[in-house]
Amino acid sequence: MEQAGEKPLAATVTAQLQSRVAKTTKNNKPYLNLTFADATGNFSIKVWSDSDVYQRAEILKAGEVILLEGKWTQGAYGMEAKDLGFVQPKAVDLEHFHSGDPVLKAKQDADFEDIVSLCESIGDPRMKSLCAMFLAEFGERFRRTAAAKKNHHARRGGLVEHTAQMMRSANALCPVYPEWNRDLLLTGVLFHDSGKLWENSYPKQGFTQILSDYGEMLGHIPLGIELVNKLWNDLIESGEAEEWRELSPATEKVRLHILHLIGSHHGEMAFGSPVLPRTPEAFALHYIDNLDAKMEMVREAYGQSQEIAPGIYDRVFPLPANLLQPLGEIEVGGGAGG
């Protein structure tokens, strides 16, 4: 997106309407805040009451796919479009839109393969069976769920990206911290946001997140706990569980540790966790989760923020301060001999 002071970028964008909210300024000027989405994420624009497209925007339906034509800039309050127009897409445009971004899809496919591979590497038969059952029963829904409604990995398949990167990080760090139970930590990563399958999921076709009573009334932490309990009970009732009686630690203790990871992964009660981290794996999961979310926010911020001074970028919420130009790789030059 063009930076402040540069010419607006004339472009046509295909997007799906997520939401439309009627608002007014402090001076009582009406406007519509429209949020659109595609395979890579979402963005919002304001349509003012004196705009030529205001009446058209008023009747747009949630989930409708349209072509947005305009001259685009990145303003202090997000995306801005001048000379905006709405055009009904052709069938070929709709087909291309619903197929999603091929580069992102390839990445998410590779991420899912990493998740499957790391789950298969789990040694504890109880946790390995739990992960396999989840992927078998809910893998398709998992692959079309976002990690959040905004801020990080807030796109279709974003939860797979977030989970895969966390699992790779956990796997890489386990040799550094031998007191961590690798099987438990990998299982906790897989399930820590599993409740988001009912909080931030998408329909089988489209890029508008589904709102559900379960997600709104319970949230993903209680839903994740309920999901693990359901799958665990299914496993206990199967013949497979007969082989677990002699395992140590006890099967019930394993279940409790998994539930604790889900319940404590936000790290603080003020952030929605019903309990605080109380085990090495719980602390590890919380910080790995936070690290990956923050790194995604930083990547997104560099892509959309304005350079307000040489090497200094305007702050992008929810990051706490302006970003600076990264140092980058150190290059060793071949200077002249002395």
Residue frames relative to the residue before (quaternion, step in Angstrom):
aa qw qx qy qz dx dy dz
M 1.0000 0.0000 0.0000 0.0000 0.00 0.00 0.00
E 0.5437 -0.6461 0.4266 0.3239 3.56 -1.00 0.83
Q 0.4170 -0.7022 0.5230 0.2438 3.56 -1.09 0.74
A 0.6957 -0.4656 0.3415 0.4274 3.54 -1.33 0.35
G 0.7747 0.3226 -0.2586 0.4784 3.55 -1.02 0.84
E 0.6539 0.4752 -0.3199 0.4943 3.60 1.17 -0.26
K 0.6378 -0.5330 0.3898 0.3964 3.53 -1.28 0.37
P 0.5401 -0.6102 0.4592 0.3536 3.61 -1.04 0.71
L 0.4072 -0.7011 0.5368 0.2335 3.53 -1.18 0.65
A 0.2667 -0.7597 0.5746 0.1469 3.57 -0.61 1.15
A 0.2163 0.7813 -0.5519 0.1956 3.57 -0.62 1.11
T 0.3157 -0.6990 0.6068 0.2087 3.51 -1.36 0.42
V 0.1060 -0.8062 0.5821 0.0013 3.55 -0.77 1.10
T 0.2298 -0.7455 0.6085 0.1458 3.56 -0.93 0.91
A 0.1453 0.8015 -0.5595 0.1528 3.58 -0.68 1.09
Q 0.3777 -0.7029 0.5631 0.2149 3.53 -1.33 0.43
L 0.4473 -0.6975 0.4913 0.2684 3.57 -0.87 0.95
Q 0.2325 -0.7711 0.5807 0.1187 3.56 -0.76 1.08
S 0.8008 -0.1349 0.1341 0.5680 3.56 0.83 -0.96
R 0.1376 -0.7505 0.6398 0.0917 3.53 -1.31 0.46
V 0.0115 -0.8040 0.5933 -0.0388 3.58 -0.70 1.11
A 0.3063 -0.7458 0.5672 0.1683 3.57 -0.80 1.06
K 0.0285 0.8034 -0.5906 0.0698 3.56 -0.81 1.06
T 0.2252 -0.7393 0.6084 0.1804 3.55 -1.35 0.04
T 0.4817 -0.6456 0.5076 0.3058 3.54 -1.18 0.60
K 0.7024 -0.4299 0.3422 0.4523 3.58 -1.31 0.00
N 0.6922 0.4351 -0.2582 0.5147 3.56 1.23 -0.51
N 0.5337 -0.6758 0.3692 0.3494 3.57 1.29 0.44
K 0.4017 0.6766 -0.5166 0.3375 3.58 1.02 0.69
P 0.3659 -0.7569 0.4936 0.2227 3.63 -0.60 1.07
Y 0.1069 0.7634 -0.6361 0.0337 3.52 -1.22 0.55
L 0.3603 -0.6979 0.5747 0.2297 3.54 -1.32 0.34
N 0.2087 -0.7378 0.6264 0.1404 3.55 -1.01 0.84
L 0.0855 -0.8188 0.5675 -0.0090 3.56 -0.38 1.28
T 0.1275 -0.7767 0.6135 0.0643 3.57 -0.90 0.95
F 0.0969 -0.8006 0.5913 -0.0007 3.54 -0.75 1.15
A 0.1158 -0.7941 0.5942 0.0541 3.57 -1.22 0.47
D 0.0223 -0.7352 0.6731 0.0769 3.49 -1.39 0.36
A 0.7936 -0.3242 0.1986 0.4750 3.59 -1.21 -0.26
T 0.7278 0.4674 -0.2433 0.4389 3.59 1.07 -0.71
G 0.7758 -0.2615 0.1865 0.5431 3.62 1.15 -0.29
N 0.4440 -0.6775 0.5076 0.2935 3.55 -1.18 -0.53
F 0.0748 -0.7709 0.6301 0.0552 3.54 -1.32 0.30
S 0.2778 -0.7565 0.5715 0.1546 3.56 -1.25 0.47
I 0.0588 -0.7696 0.6341 0.0461 3.54 -1.18 0.64
K 0.3658 -0.7041 0.5641 0.2285 3.54 -1.27 0.45
V 0.1180 -0.7609 0.6349 0.0632 3.56 -1.00 0.88
W 0.2748 -0.8055 0.5082 0.1318 3.57 -0.44 1.24
S 0.6509 -0.5712 0.3495 0.3577 3.55 -1.17 0.65
D 0.7005 0.4370 -0.2769 0.4916 3.62 1.14 -0.48
S 0.4504 0.6840 -0.4537 0.3514 3.58 1.29 0.22
D 0.5807 -0.6029 0.4278 0.3409 3.57 -1.16 0.64
V 0.7383 0.4069 -0.2269 0.4877 3.60 1.12 -0.54
Y 0.3526 0.7694 -0.4832 0.2243 3.60 1.25 0.11
Q 0.6870 0.4764 -0.2952 0.4626 3.61 0.84 -0.94
R 0.6275 0.5150 -0.3375 0.4766 3.60 1.07 -0.68
A 0.6535 0.5169 -0.3140 0.4551 3.57 1.00 -0.81
E 0.6127 0.5800 -0.3443 0.4120 3.58 1.09 -0.69
I 0.7664 0.3650 -0.1978 0.4902 3.60 1.06 -0.64
L 0.3824 0.7017 -0.5074 0.3224 3.59 1.22 0.22
K 0.3116 -0.7572 0.5480 0.1708 3.57 -0.98 0.84
A 0.5600 -0.5902 0.4613 0.3538 3.56 -1.08 0.73
G 0.7703 0.2950 -0.2528 0.5057 3.56 -0.84 1.02
E 0.5249 0.6412 -0.4144 0.3763 3.60 1.24 -0.20
V 0.2697 -0.7496 0.5859 0.1483 3.57 -0.99 0.90
I 0.0554 0.8043 -0.5870 0.0739 3.55 -0.80 1.03
L 0.4274 -0.6321 0.5687 0.3072 3.52 -1.38 0.20
L 0.1607 -0.7736 0.6077 0.0797 3.57 -0.82 1.01
E 0.0966 -0.7894 0.6058 0.0251 3.56 -0.64 1.16
G 0.3134 0.7575 -0.5293 0.2186 3.57 -0.85 0.88
K 0.4629 -0.6068 0.5547 0.3313 3.48 -1.42 -0.15
W 0.1739 -0.8627 0.4745 0.0174 3.52 -0.27 1.37
T 0.0144 0.7597 -0.6500 0.0126 3.51 -1.16 0.79
Q 0.3820 -0.6691 0.5775 0.2698 3.55 -1.33 0.30
G 0.1268 -0.8242 0.5509 0.0317 3.57 -0.35 1.27
A 0.7354 -0.4160 0.3035 0.4404 3.52 -1.36 -0.01
Y 0.7686 0.3235 -0.1693 0.5253 3.59 1.15 -0.58
G 0.7684 -0.3375 0.1785 0.5137 3.54 1.16 0.59
M 0.7906 -0.3031 0.2397 0.4749 3.53 -1.30 -0.45
E 0.0469 -0.7798 0.6240 0.0155 3.56 -1.02 0.86
A 0.0984 -0.8004 0.5909 0.0249 3.56 -1.01 0.85
K 0.1508 -0.7693 0.6162 0.0760 3.55 -0.88 0.99
D 0.8127 0.1763 -0.1751 0.5271 3.55 -1.20 0.63
L 0.1707 0.8384 -0.4976 0.1423 3.55 1.02 0.85
G 0.0239 0.7870 -0.6162 0.0188 3.53 -1.08 0.78
F 0.2729 -0.7460 0.5865 0.1582 3.57 -1.15 0.70
V 0.0433 -0.8010 0.5966 -0.0261 3.56 -0.81 1.05
Q 0.4491 -0.6734 0.5152 0.2819 3.57 -1.01 0.81
P 0.3806 -0.7521 0.4825 0.2381 3.63 -0.65 1.01
K 0.4931 -0.6267 0.5136 0.3166 3.53 -1.25 0.49
A 0.6958 -0.4815 0.3279 0.4201 3.56 -1.24 0.37
V 0.6562 0.5092 -0.3191 0.4563 3.59 0.96 -0.82
D 0.6298 0.5242 -0.3333 0.4664 3.59 1.08 -0.70
L 0.6462 0.5185 -0.3174 0.4614 3.58 1.01 -0.81
E 0.6444 0.5234 -0.3207 0.4562 3.58 0.96 -0.86
H 0.6607 0.4978 -0.3001 0.4751 3.56 0.95 -0.89
F 0.6421 0.5386 -0.3217 0.4406 3.59 0.98 -0.84
H 0.7169 0.4577 -0.2630 0.4553 3.58 0.79 -1.00
S 0.5987 0.5616 -0.3730 0.4325 3.60 1.14 -0.41
G 0.4137 -0.7501 0.4346 0.2781 3.58 1.25 -0.31
D 0.6544 -0.5021 0.3931 0.4064 3.52 -1.35 0.07
P 0.4166 -0.7486 0.4460 0.2591 3.65 -0.52 1.08
V 0.6300 0.5303 -0.3431 0.4518 3.60 1.03 -0.69
L 0.6680 0.4870 -0.2975 0.4776 3.57 0.93 -0.89
K 0.6394 0.5276 -0.3316 0.4503 3.60 0.96 -0.82
A 0.6445 0.5163 -0.3238 0.4617 3.59 0.96 -0.82
K 0.6422 0.5155 -0.3232 0.4662 3.57 1.00 -0.79
Q 0.6795 0.4885 -0.2942 0.4616 3.58 0.89 -0.93
D 0.6112 0.5330 -0.3508 0.4683 3.60 1.06 -0.66
A 0.6656 0.4874 -0.3002 0.4788 3.58 0.95 -0.86
D 0.6291 0.5321 -0.3325 0.4588 3.58 1.03 -0.75
F 0.6537 0.5064 -0.3203 0.4623 3.58 0.95 -0.83
E 0.6245 0.5284 -0.3391 0.4646 3.59 1.02 -0.75
D 0.6323 0.5212 -0.3307 0.4681 3.61 1.04 -0.73
I 0.6308 0.5292 -0.3317 0.4604 3.58 1.00 -0.82
V 0.6598 0.5045 -0.3062 0.4652 3.58 0.88 -0.95
S 0.6709 0.5109 -0.2986 0.4468 3.58 0.89 -0.94
L 0.6844 0.4732 -0.2911 0.4722 3.59 0.91 -0.88
C 0.6177 0.5239 -0.3476 0.4724 3.60 1.07 -0.63
E 0.6604 0.5047 -0.3077 0.4630 3.58 1.01 -0.79
S 0.6462 0.5274 -0.3211 0.4485 3.61 1.19 -0.44
I 0.4734 0.6688 -0.4436 0.3630 3.61 1.27 -0.12
G 0.3646 -0.7761 0.4815 0.1813 3.57 -0.81 1.02
D 0.6344 0.5271 -0.3431 0.4494 3.60 1.00 -0.75
P 0.4210 -0.7457 0.4454 0.2615 3.65 -0.53 1.09
R 0.6231 0.5491 -0.3507 0.4327 3.61 1.10 -0.59
M 0.7036 0.4420 -0.2644 0.4895 3.56 0.86 -0.96
K 0.6170 0.5390 -0.3417 0.4604 3.58 1.06 -0.71
S 0.6708 0.4835 -0.2976 0.4771 3.61 0.95 -0.85
L 0.6211 0.5424 -0.3403 0.4519 3.59 1.03 -0.76
C 0.6752 0.4861 -0.2945 0.4702 3.58 0.88 -0.93
A 0.6557 0.5168 -0.3117 0.4536 3.59 0.96 -0.87
M 0.6474 0.5136 -0.3205 0.4631 3.58 0.98 -0.81
F 0.6383 0.5259 -0.3244 0.4591 3.60 0.97 -0.83
L 0.6969 0.4688 -0.2860 0.4612 3.59 0.81 -0.96
A 0.6488 0.5180 -0.3188 0.4573 3.59 1.06 -0.70
E 0.7553 0.4044 -0.2144 0.4689 3.58 0.88 -0.94
F 0.8251 0.2186 -0.0705 0.5162 3.58 0.98 -0.83
G 0.3349 0.7861 -0.4744 0.2116 3.59 1.25 0.17
E 0.6584 0.5130 -0.3217 0.4469 3.59 0.92 -0.85
R 0.6724 0.4750 -0.2940 0.4857 3.59 0.95 -0.84
F 0.5891 0.5780 -0.3400 0.4509 3.57 1.09 -0.79
R 0.7103 0.4846 -0.2605 0.4391 3.57 0.90 -0.96
R 0.7354 0.3455 -0.2455 0.5288 3.62 1.21 -0.15
T 0.5229 0.6160 -0.4116 0.4215 3.57 1.17 0.63
A 0.3841 -0.7038 0.5525 0.2278 3.54 -1.13 0.74
A 0.5124 -0.6300 0.4821 0.3290 3.56 -1.24 0.43
A 0.7975 0.0155 0.0109 0.6030 3.61 1.19 -0.39
K 0.5539 -0.5772 0.4709 0.3719 3.55 -1.31 0.17
K 0.7767 -0.0451 0.0286 0.6276 3.59 1.20 -0.53
N 0.7116 0.4967 -0.3484 0.3545 3.55 -1.40 -0.06
H 0.8187 -0.1631 0.0975 0.5419 3.66 0.65 -0.89
H 0.8491 0.0123 -0.0596 0.5247 3.56 -1.03 0.95
A 0.3227 0.7671 -0.4892 0.2608 3.58 1.08 0.76
R 0.5303 0.5852 -0.4263 0.4413 3.54 0.62 1.19
R 0.6656 -0.4778 0.3835 0.4261 3.54 -1.26 0.34
G 0.8080 0.2042 -0.1772 0.5234 3.58 -0.71 1.07
G 0.4353 0.7299 -0.4405 0.2895 3.57 1.27 -0.06
L 0.6142 0.5548 -0.3563 0.4337 3.59 1.11 -0.62
V 0.6119 0.5308 -0.3458 0.4736 3.59 1.08 -0.66
E 0.6457 0.5158 -0.3215 0.4624 3.60 0.94 -0.87
H 0.6789 0.5007 -0.2764 0.4604 3.57 0.87 -1.02
T 0.6861 0.4859 -0.2848 0.4606 3.58 0.86 -0.95
A 0.6554 0.5165 -0.3209 0.4481 3.59 0.92 -0.85
Q 0.6739 0.4865 -0.3079 0.4631 3.58 0.89 -0.88
M 0.6339 0.5200 -0.3249 0.4715 3.58 1.05 -0.74
M 0.6593 0.5028 -0.3139 0.4626 3.59 0.95 -0.83
R 0.6363 0.5105 -0.3289 0.4757 3.59 1.02 -0.76
S 0.6477 0.5143 -0.3153 0.4654 3.59 0.99 -0.84
A 0.6600 0.5068 -0.3052 0.4631 3.57 0.90 -0.95
N 0.6578 0.5160 -0.3072 0.4545 3.58 0.93 -0.90
A 0.6722 0.4963 -0.2948 0.4636 3.58 1.01 -0.81
L 0.7149 0.4695 -0.2516 0.4530 3.59 1.04 -0.76
C 0.5301 0.6677 -0.4106 0.3235 3.59 1.10 -0.53
P 0.6601 0.4845 -0.3456 0.4583 3.69 0.88 -0.66
V 0.6237 0.5434 -0.3384 0.4486 3.59 1.17 -0.50
Y 0.7672 0.2211 -0.1113 0.5917 3.57 1.15 -0.71
P 0.1616 -0.8512 0.4907 0.0924 3.60 0.27 1.21
E 0.5799 0.5836 -0.3924 0.4113 3.62 1.19 -0.24
W 0.5576 0.5879 -0.4017 0.4268 3.59 1.23 -0.20
N 0.3541 -0.6747 0.6036 0.2348 3.54 -1.18 0.70
R 0.3624 -0.7767 0.4729 0.2044 3.57 -0.26 1.27
D 0.6497 0.5247 -0.3262 0.4429 3.59 0.87 -0.92
L 0.6759 0.4951 -0.2907 0.4621 3.56 0.91 -0.93
L 0.6736 0.5021 -0.3098 0.4451 3.59 0.88 -0.90
L 0.6558 0.4955 -0.3219 0.4699 3.61 0.92 -0.83
T 0.6402 0.5097 -0.3240 0.4748 3.59 1.00 -0.78
G 0.6517 0.5200 -0.3129 0.4549 3.58 0.96 -0.84
V 0.6252 0.5263 -0.3403 0.4651 3.57 1.02 -0.75
L 0.6516 0.5246 -0.3257 0.4405 3.59 0.86 -0.91
F 0.7993 0.3485 -0.1591 0.4630 3.57 0.85 -0.97
H 0.4658 0.7241 -0.4495 0.2380 3.63 1.14 -0.33
D 0.7815 0.2423 -0.1319 0.5596 3.60 1.06 -0.74
S 0.3056 0.7960 -0.4889 0.1841 3.61 1.19 0.30
G 0.5857 0.5831 -0.3725 0.4221 3.60 1.14 -0.45
K 0.5622 0.6139 -0.3844 0.3992 3.56 1.23 -0.33
L 0.4749 0.6466 -0.4518 0.3902 3.57 1.24 -0.08
W 0.7389 0.3174 -0.2033 0.5585 3.60 1.26 -0.37
E 0.6634 0.4768 -0.3044 0.4898 3.56 1.29 0.17
N 0.8249 0.1311 -0.0295 0.5491 3.60 0.97 -0.86
S 0.3595 0.7562 -0.4862 0.2501 3.59 1.07 0.61
Y 0.3401 -0.7125 0.5808 0.1981 3.53 -1.39 0.22
P 0.5650 -0.5642 0.4509 0.3990 3.60 -1.18 0.35
K 0.6884 -0.4790 0.3298 0.4335 3.58 -1.23 0.22
Q 0.7737 0.1132 -0.0936 0.6163 3.57 1.20 -0.42
G 0.6937 0.4519 -0.3378 0.4478 3.58 -0.78 1.00
F 0.3631 -0.7538 0.5263 0.1517 3.52 -1.32 0.40
T 0.5134 0.5948 -0.4409 0.4339 3.56 1.15 0.63
Q 0.4299 -0.7273 0.4722 0.2515 3.58 -0.59 1.14
I 0.4300 -0.6914 0.5301 0.2369 3.53 -1.13 0.82
L 0.2408 -0.7272 0.6223 0.1612 3.56 -1.01 0.83
S 0.0215 -0.8081 0.5885 -0.0128 3.58 -0.90 0.92
D 0.6123 -0.5458 0.4227 0.3855 3.55 -1.22 0.50
Y 0.6363 0.5442 -0.3361 0.4312 3.58 0.98 -0.82
G 0.6905 0.4815 -0.2823 0.4600 3.56 0.85 -0.96
E 0.6948 0.4804 -0.2787 0.4570 3.57 0.95 -0.89
M 0.7626 0.4138 -0.2086 0.4513 3.59 0.90 -0.90
L 0.7757 0.3211 -0.1737 0.5147 3.58 1.14 -0.55
G 0.3012 -0.7487 0.5343 0.2513 3.58 0.84 -0.94
H 0.6559 -0.5949 0.3081 0.3479 3.54 -1.17 0.59
I 0.6089 0.5617 -0.3857 0.4063 3.64 1.03 -0.51
P 0.6844 0.4374 -0.3063 0.4965 3.66 0.77 -0.83
L 0.6392 0.5250 -0.3357 0.4506 3.59 1.02 -0.74
G 0.6451 0.5189 -0.3213 0.4597 3.59 1.01 -0.76
I 0.6323 0.5195 -0.3205 0.4771 3.57 1.04 -0.80
E 0.6628 0.5011 -0.3055 0.4650 3.58 0.94 -0.89
L 0.6402 0.5317 -0.3278 0.4472 3.59 1.01 -0.80
V 0.6681 0.4914 -0.3101 0.4647 3.59 0.86 -0.91
N 0.6389 0.5207 -0.3331 0.4580 3.59 0.94 -0.79
K 0.6481 0.5202 -0.3187 0.4558 3.58 0.97 -0.83
L 0.6874 0.4688 -0.2827 0.4773 3.57 0.86 -0.98
W 0.6337 0.5422 -0.3289 0.4431 3.59 1.00 -0.81
N 0.6600 0.4979 -0.3053 0.4726 3.57 0.95 -0.88
D 0.6158 0.5349 -0.3461 0.4635 3.59 1.05 -0.71
L 0.6608 0.5006 -0.3041 0.4694 3.56 1.02 -0.81
I 0.6377 0.5384 -0.3233 0.4460 3.58 0.97 -0.87
E 0.6950 0.4727 -0.2688 0.4703 3.57 1.04 -0.80
S 0.5967 0.5595 -0.3702 0.4404 3.59 1.24 -0.19
G 0.6351 -0.5427 0.3887 0.3886 3.54 -1.22 0.35
E 0.5407 0.6494 -0.3891 0.3668 3.55 1.20 -0.54
A 0.6517 0.5565 -0.3137 0.4088 3.58 1.03 -0.84
E 0.5215 0.6436 -0.4201 0.3706 3.62 1.16 -0.36
E 0.6671 0.5165 -0.2936 0.4495 3.56 1.13 -0.65
W 0.6268 0.5816 -0.3262 0.4030 3.58 1.27 -0.25
R 0.4603 0.7360 -0.4288 0.2500 3.60 1.20 -0.32
E 0.7438 0.4072 -0.2173 0.4835 3.57 1.02 -0.76
L 0.4967 0.6745 -0.4292 0.3379 3.60 1.24 -0.02
S 0.1124 -0.7588 0.6380 0.0679 3.53 -1.22 0.59
P 0.4575 -0.1958 -0.8608 0.1067 1.54 -1.82 1.77
A 0.6951 -0.5026 0.3277 0.3960 3.51 -1.30 0.46
T 0.6290 -0.5783 0.3806 0.3536 3.55 -1.13 0.76
E 0.6535 0.5132 -0.3280 0.4495 3.60 0.93 -0.79
K 0.6417 0.5124 -0.3295 0.4660 3.60 1.02 -0.73
V 0.6045 0.5471 -0.3509 0.4606 3.59 1.05 -0.70
R 0.6444 0.5204 -0.3182 0.4612 3.58 0.91 -0.91
L 0.6712 0.5094 -0.3058 0.4433 3.59 0.86 -0.94
H 0.6516 0.5101 -0.3236 0.4588 3.59 0.98 -0.77
I 0.6282 0.5146 -0.3399 0.4744 3.60 1.01 -0.72
L 0.6592 0.5057 -0.3060 0.4649 3.59 0.91 -0.90
H 0.6300 0.5365 -0.3379 0.4485 3.59 1.02 -0.76
L 0.6307 0.5315 -0.3399 0.4519 3.59 0.99 -0.75
I 0.6503 0.4965 -0.3182 0.4790 3.59 0.96 -0.80
G 0.7192 0.4861 -0.2613 0.4221 3.55 0.81 -1.04
S 0.7734 0.3773 -0.1864 0.4741 3.60 1.05 -0.66
H 0.4723 0.7468 -0.4168 0.2133 3.60 1.19 -0.22
H 0.5935 0.5398 -0.3871 0.4544 3.64 1.17 -0.18
G 0.4901 -0.7383 0.3686 0.2809 3.55 1.28 -0.11
E 0.7952 0.0964 -0.0309 0.5979 3.58 1.14 -0.64
M 0.5524 -0.6094 0.4535 0.3433 3.55 -1.09 0.68
A 0.6138 0.5661 -0.3463 0.4276 3.59 1.09 -0.71
F 0.7129 0.4168 -0.2462 0.5074 3.59 1.21 -0.47
G 0.7275 -0.4859 0.2264 0.4282 3.58 1.21 0.42
S 0.5477 0.5986 -0.4223 0.4043 3.61 1.20 -0.06
P 0.3989 -0.7270 0.4988 0.2521 3.63 -0.80 0.91
V 0.7714 0.1601 -0.1101 0.6060 3.60 1.25 -0.36
L 0.4679 -0.6520 0.5187 0.2948 3.55 -1.30 0.42
P 0.6082 -0.5460 0.4093 0.4055 3.61 -1.14 0.48
R 0.0470 -0.8253 0.5622 -0.0240 3.58 -0.88 0.99
T 0.7142 0.3482 -0.2474 0.5544 3.60 1.26 0.14
P 0.6577 -0.5048 0.3592 0.4284 3.62 -1.17 0.39
E 0.6731 0.4983 -0.3026 0.4551 3.60 0.92 -0.87
A 0.6259 0.5398 -0.3440 0.4456 3.60 1.06 -0.68
F 0.6470 0.4889 -0.3162 0.4924 3.60 1.00 -0.80
A 0.6495 0.5246 -0.3203 0.4477 3.57 0.92 -0.90
L 0.6620 0.5104 -0.3092 0.4535 3.59 0.87 -0.93
H 0.6456 0.5311 -0.3257 0.4416 3.59 0.89 -0.89
Y 0.7356 0.4282 -0.2536 0.4596 3.59 0.78 -0.98
I 0.6130 0.5210 -0.3545 0.4765 3.61 1.07 -0.60
D 0.6252 0.5332 -0.3202 0.4715 3.59 1.02 -0.81
N 0.6918 0.4811 -0.2751 0.4629 3.56 0.84 -1.01
L 0.6354 0.5406 -0.3263 0.4444 3.57 1.00 -0.82
D 0.6997 0.4666 -0.2907 0.4564 3.59 0.80 -0.95
A 0.6249 0.5283 -0.3375 0.4653 3.59 1.04 -0.74
K 0.6751 0.4988 -0.2965 0.4555 3.58 0.90 -0.93
M 0.6567 0.5098 -0.3233 0.4520 3.60 0.94 -0.82
E 0.6272 0.5162 -0.3352 0.4772 3.58 1.07 -0.66
M 0.6369 0.5207 -0.3236 0.4675 3.59 1.01 -0.80
V 0.6466 0.5165 -0.3174 0.4631 3.58 1.00 -0.83
R 0.6392 0.5180 -0.3312 0.4620 3.61 0.92 -0.84
E 0.6710 0.4954 -0.2954 0.4659 3.55 0.90 -0.95
A 0.6523 0.5372 -0.3189 0.4291 3.57 0.96 -0.87
Y 0.6447 0.5065 -0.3316 0.4669 3.60 0.95 -0.80
G 0.6777 0.5145 -0.2953 0.4345 3.57 1.06 -0.70
Q 0.8024 0.3051 -0.1467 0.4914 3.58 1.09 -0.56
S 0.6094 0.5874 -0.3718 0.3814 3.63 1.13 -0.37
Q 0.4730 -0.6680 0.5038 0.2761 3.55 -1.27 0.46
E 0.4028 -0.6757 0.5568 0.2666 3.55 -1.08 0.72
I 0.1621 -0.8390 0.5171 0.0488 3.57 -0.26 1.29
A 0.7488 0.0089 -0.0431 0.6613 3.56 1.38 -0.16
P 0.6827 -0.4893 0.3144 0.4423 3.61 -1.11 0.42
G 0.8533 0.0728 -0.0948 0.5075 3.56 -0.61 1.20
I 0.6700 0.4412 -0.2955 0.5188 3.60 1.27 0.13
Y 0.1540 -0.8139 0.5586 0.0422 3.56 -0.74 1.11
D 0.5686 -0.6100 0.4371 0.3369 3.54 -1.07 0.78
R 0.5661 -0.6184 0.4303 0.3346 3.56 -1.08 0.78
V 0.1437 -0.7571 0.6331 0.0732 3.54 -1.09 0.82
F 0.4170 -0.7062 0.5165 0.2462 3.58 -0.71 1.08
P 0.6288 -0.1670 -0.7563 -0.0693 1.63 -2.06 1.50
L 0.3238 0.7398 -0.5331 0.2522 3.63 1.11 0.42
P 0.5275 -0.7124 0.3748 0.2716 3.60 -0.95 0.85
A 0.8181 0.1093 -0.0222 0.5641 3.63 1.14 -0.42
N 0.6832 -0.4364 0.3744 0.4502 3.54 -1.35 0.04
L 0.3705 -0.6980 0.5630 0.2420 3.55 -1.16 0.63
L 0.2699 -0.7345 0.5982 0.1725 3.55 -1.25 0.52
Q 0.6312 -0.5238 0.4092 0.3998 3.53 -1.24 0.49
P 0.4489 -0.6977 0.4732 0.2962 3.65 -0.72 0.94
L 0.6042 -0.5775 0.4122 0.3628 3.56 -1.20 0.55
G 0.2859 -0.7826 0.5067 0.2213 3.56 0.98 -0.81
E 0.7023 -0.4540 0.3388 0.4311 3.53 -1.33 0.00
I 0.4131 -0.6784 0.5476 0.2633 3.55 -1.12 0.70
E 0.1394 -0.7931 0.5906 0.0522 3.57 -0.74 1.08
V 0.2596 -0.7592 0.5813 0.1356 3.53 -0.86 1.01
G 0.1958 -0.8155 0.5377 0.0866 3.54 -0.42 1.22
G 0.4231 -0.6864 0.5287 0.2651 3.52 -1.20 0.48
G 0.1505 -0.8237 0.5437 0.0573 3.57 0.03 1.30
A 0.6456 -0.5224 0.3989 0.3888 3.48 -1.32 0.30
G 0.5072 -0.6587 0.4663 0.3025 3.58 -1.00 0.78
G 0.3275 -0.7684 0.5161 0.1896 3.57 -1.06 0.67
